[in-house]
């Protein structure tokens, strides 16, 4: 199974919908799903000119719907891209009935830390998932991760510690997910 690289930031549902909003890209996606792997095969199956197929495939690769094997000059669909995007969307936005946490995120970043304890806990749970359990993190790395989520990374780091989601050692130099 082809999966997107774990260290890359996953595309959002919006990114994926935007990538497939154009007819040539949808046709290229369908051709890949039906087994085409090269630009020529995609062009033939999708009824596209080869330059148009190449552009469409490049866009699909850029948004991580497909991957390009430079050695073989072939494209393959990344099986987990859509599933991971939907999981991330549900995690941030909440389930169908809404959990209140989604309104605190814009474009994958935290806009503010909620005052309501329950919503705050759900929002901080999303951020906490950025830390692997059992892995010690130096303060600089915690600051960098928190800074990816929120401009006021000091307040976010403090909230994670205060809520018992991160534990700080006695010297305050090493953190660990709880």
C-alpha positions as CSV (number, residue, x, y, z in Angstrom):
1,X,0.0,0.0,0.0
2,X,1.3,3.4,-0.9
3,X,1.0,5.9,1.9
4,X,2.0,9.6,2.2
5,X,5.3,10.3,4.1
6,X,4.5,10.6,7.8
7,X,6.7,13.6,8.3
8,X,5.0,15.7,5.6
9,X,2.1,17.9,6.6
10,X,-1.0,16.2,5.3
11,X,-3.2,18.0,2.8
12,X,-6.6,19.1,4.2
13,X,-9.9,18.0,2.8
14,X,-10.1,21.5,1.2
15,X,-6.7,21.0,-0.5
16,X,-7.8,17.6,-1.9
17,X,-11.2,19.0,-3.1
18,X,-9.3,21.9,-4.7
19,X,-6.9,19.6,-6.5
20,X,-9.8,17.6,-7.9
21,X,-11.9,20.6,-8.9
22,X,-10.4,20.7,-12.3
23,X,-11.5,18.2,-15.0
24,X,-8.0,17.2,-16.2
25,X,-7.0,16.3,-12.7
26,X,-10.1,14.3,-12.1
27,X,-9.5,12.4,-15.4
28,X,-5.9,11.8,-14.4
29,X,-6.9,10.6,-11.0
30,X,-9.4,8.2,-12.6
31,X,-6.8,6.9,-15.0
32,X,-4.4,6.2,-12.1
33,X,-7.2,4.4,-10.2
34,X,-7.8,2.2,-13.3
35,X,-4.1,1.2,-13.4
36,X,-2.3,3.8,-15.6
37,X,1.1,4.7,-14.3
38,X,2.9,6.7,-16.9
39,X,2.1,10.1,-18.5
40,X,1.4,8.4,-21.8
41,X,-0.9,5.8,-20.2
42,X,-2.8,8.5,-18.2
43,X,-3.1,10.7,-21.3
44,X,-4.5,7.8,-23.4
45,X,-7.0,6.5,-20.7
46,X,-8.1,10.0,-19.7
47,X,-8.4,11.4,-23.2
48,X,-5.9,14.1,-22.5
49,X,-3.0,15.4,-24.5
50,X,0.3,14.3,-22.9
51,X,1.3,17.9,-21.7
52,X,-2.1,18.3,-20.0
53,X,-1.8,14.8,-18.4
54,X,1.7,15.7,-17.2
55,X,0.5,19.0,-15.6
56,X,-2.5,17.2,-14.0
57,X,-0.3,14.4,-12.6
58,X,2.2,17.0,-11.2
59,X,-0.6,18.7,-9.3
60,X,-1.8,15.4,-7.9
61,X,1.7,14.7,-6.8
62,X,2.2,18.2,-5.3
63,X,-0.9,17.8,-3.1
64,X,0.1,14.2,-2.3
65,X,-2.8,12.4,-3.9
66,X,-0.2,10.6,-6.1
67,X,3.5,9.9,-5.8
68,X,6.1,10.0,-8.6
69,X,8.8,7.4,-8.8
70,X,11.8,9.3,-10.3
71,X,13.7,6.1,-11.2
72,X,10.8,4.5,-13.0
73,X,9.1,7.7,-14.2
74,X,5.7,6.3,-13.0
75,X,2.9,7.6,-10.8
76,X,0.9,5.8,-8.2
77,X,-2.0,6.8,-6.0
78,X,-1.3,7.3,-2.3
79,X,-3.9,5.1,-0.7
80,X,-4.1,6.9,2.7
81,X,-4.3,10.5,1.7
82,X,-8.0,10.9,1.7
83,X,-8.5,8.8,4.9
84,X,-5.9,10.8,6.8
85,X,-7.3,14.1,5.6
86,X,-10.8,13.1,6.8
87,X,-9.4,11.9,10.1
88,X,-7.6,15.2,10.7
89,X,-10.8,17.2,9.7
90,X,-12.9,15.2,12.2
91,X,-10.2,15.6,14.8
92,X,-10.1,19.4,14.5
93,X,-13.7,20.2,13.5
94,X,-15.4,17.6,15.7
95,X,-18.1,15.1,14.7
96,X,-21.3,15.9,12.9
97,X,-22.9,17.3,16.1
98,X,-19.8,19.5,16.6
99,X,-17.8,19.6,19.8
100,X,-16.9,23.3,19.7
101,X,-13.2,22.7,19.1
102,X,-13.3,23.3,15.4
103,X,-14.2,27.0,15.6
104,X,-10.8,27.6,17.3
105,X,-8.8,26.4,14.2
106,X,-8.2,28.2,10.9
107,X,-6.1,26.7,8.2
108,X,-4.6,24.2,10.5
109,X,-3.6,26.7,13.2
110,X,-5.1,27.6,16.6
111,X,-6.7,31.1,16.6
112,X,-7.1,31.3,20.4
113,X,-7.2,29.1,23.5
114,X,-10.8,28.6,24.6
115,X,-11.9,29.6,28.1
116,X,-14.5,26.9,28.4
117,X,-12.8,24.0,30.2
118,X,-14.4,21.2,28.1
119,X,-13.7,22.9,24.7
120,X,-10.2,23.9,25.9
121,X,-9.5,20.3,26.7
122,X,-10.6,19.1,23.2
123,X,-8.6,21.8,21.5
124,X,-5.5,21.0,23.6
125,X,-6.0,17.3,22.8
126,X,-5.5,18.1,19.1
127,X,-2.2,19.8,19.9
128,X,-1.1,17.1,22.3
129,X,-1.3,14.6,19.4
130,X,1.7,16.4,17.9
131,X,3.8,14.8,20.7
132,X,4.7,11.1,20.7
133,X,4.0,9.3,24.0
134,X,7.1,8.3,25.9
135,X,9.4,10.6,23.9
136,X,11.4,13.2,25.8
137,X,11.3,16.6,24.1
138,X,13.8,19.4,24.9
139,X,12.1,22.8,25.6
140,X,13.2,24.2,22.2
141,X,11.5,21.4,20.3
142,X,8.3,21.8,22.4
143,X,8.4,25.6,21.6
144,X,8.8,24.8,17.9
145,X,5.9,22.4,17.8
146,X,3.7,24.8,19.8
147,X,4.7,27.6,17.5
148,X,3.5,25.6,14.5
149,X,0.0,25.6,16.1
150,X,-0.2,29.1,17.7
151,X,1.7,32.4,17.6
152,X,1.8,32.6,21.4
153,X,3.6,29.3,21.8
154,X,4.6,30.1,25.4
155,X,0.9,30.3,26.5
156,X,0.1,27.2,24.6
157,X,3.0,25.3,26.1
158,X,1.9,26.5,29.6
159,X,-1.7,25.4,28.9
160,X,-0.6,21.9,27.9
161,X,1.4,21.6,31.1
162,X,-1.3,23.1,33.3
163,X,-3.9,20.8,31.8
164,X,-1.7,17.8,32.5
165,X,-1.1,16.9,28.9
166,X,2.6,17.5,29.0
167,X,4.9,16.9,32.0
168,X,8.0,18.9,32.6
169,X,11.0,17.5,34.4
170,X,12.3,19.2,37.6
171,X,14.8,21.4,35.7
172,X,12.1,22.4,33.2
173,X,14.3,21.5,30.3
174,X,12.6,18.3,29.2
175,X,8.9,17.6,28.4
176,X,7.0,14.4,27.9
177,X,3.5,13.7,26.7
178,X,1.2,12.4,29.5
